[in-house]
Amino acid sequence: MNMPLDEIKTAIGLIKSNDGADDCKVEKHMEQIADIMKHLETEIKEIKPLLENLDEKQHKVIMNKLAPRGTALSQTLLLLFG
């Protein structure tokens, strides 16, 4: 399941708002977020051994591409759970 970070933020924003969102809608969004988190966890576990085999330069290039997304995701999760 691929869901852009902006869609995750929107889903969280809907959940956090107090505009009378019904329980079904909130539950649906939470299930989607949980599925995405499971998928992300699986992907990270699969790629970790591959990253360990890269040389330092390759590893740095990949990490520089992922770092901004990782930071944004961490902040978004803090909004949800914080």
Secondary structure, 3 states (H helix, E strand, C coil): CCCCHHHHHHHHHHHHCCCCCCHHHHHHHHHHHHHHHHHHHHHHHHHHHHHHCCCHHHHHHHHHHHHHHHHHHHHHHHHHHC
